[in-house]
Amino acid sequence: MCLLVVCSPDSTPKKKDLECASCNNPHGFGYAIITPNGIVTGRGMSSKKIIKEFLEVRKKFPAGYAMFHARYATHGVKNEENCHPFKVGGSTQTYLAHNGILDVEIHATDKRSDTRVFAEDILPAMGGVKALDDDNLWRMLSSWSSGNKIAILTTDPEAKDGCYIINESAGHWDDAGMWWSNTTYKPSTYSYMSDNNWWSKQDEKDKDTPWIFCSMCQVENDEDENPYYCEACQACYECFGIYGDTCQCWTPEKDKSKSLARTGAWYYDKHFDFAK
């Protein structure tokens, strides 16, 4: 999935939106900000660290374009090297980030992501960032990457613009001057989050109980009671898919005691029956 936000000059995302995006796309984080001295970038596996760093740098340099990326891995190893954004052709003047899955050929021994291959090999072979000013190549790239969103920031003097967004219409602009590739920066409206009875039940639990912190919905769970998925949002702790539905790790042997329906309707055990 991934989440990519591009900031117009003098616009900055809210911290809570970046935190929500990072919970939903937890496999690495990064940013790029155009400053009078060039492009400042940062990448890492800690959302807390990168969000803090991004907001601090953005506060110092609000006048240029900026972008922030939260990764949900589909290709490549989950490490800092595969965090967006990437240098285009190795140049510190141009950085690229992407949301989607690009149709690129990756050798079995290549640990790079599809976006990284595009930034390091494919776009440079097309002529680099200045080639994006060619209308024919722009239309070709837009068609080839249909369903994907690609953002490029550059200070290259040969480029006509400082910011390019391929398939911009597939995302949306907000009223504050920021373009979002999707809506995973918005909090879920799942009803249990506003259920006071559910929260009171958590307060009544033994304080010595071992807890697991769900990175998707930020709810703490009893690790001894259920070490496989979040009781609140049903997210698998391993792959973040919905347990018993889109989870890639689920097996019937994992937890026979739970009564989750496999047909799409959820059933809770009596401890989490919010209707009672």
Secondary structure, DSSP 8 states (H G I E B T S, - for coil): --EEEEE-TT----HHHHHHHHHHS-S-EEEEEEETTEEEEEEES-HHHHHHHHHHHHHH--SS-EEEEE---SSS-SSGGGSS-EEETTEEEEEEEEES-------TT----HHHHIIIIIHHHHTSGGGGG-HHHHHHHHHHTTT-EEEEEE--TTSS-SEEEETGGGSEE-TTSEEESSSTTS----GGGG-HHHHHHHHHS-TTS-EEE-TTT--EEETTT-SSB-TTT-BBTTT-SBTTTT-SS--TTT-TT----TTS-----GGG-TT-
